[in-house]
Amino acid sequence: VQLQASGGGLVQPGGSLRLSCAASGSIFSIISMGWYRQAPGKQRELVATITSSGNTNYADSVKGRFTISRENAKNPLYLQMNSLKPEDTAVYYCQAVREVGRNDYIYWGQGTQVTVSS
């Protein structure tokens, strides 16, 4: 599985961005996808995940502001980010979990920078 993230940029506080993550390769064995972020000097943290059945999970810090979506296995993963705050500044990574038999394999995209600043 190869993941290509895009959509980052510079936005003012209160603004919006939409991140995209295109998956290629063995996409039909992906059981979940998600977005993670890593700010300078901090550990990578979960932002949101979505399963192949559409169940979503969000970090408390983004609930009500961010929406993760993926229409089907062939479509990109999205993260709609609204009401952005300076503390949302980070490199955002998309992740995919692929199930093969009893094993799960984790894949990461290259990351896209999101900067929230006036």
Secondary structure, 3 states (H helix, E strand, C coil): CEEEEECCEEECCCCCEEEEEEEECCHHHEEEEEEEEECCCCCCEEEEEEECCCCEEECCCCCCCEEEECCCCCCCEEEEECCCCHHHCEEEEEEEEEEECCEEEEEECCCEEEEECC
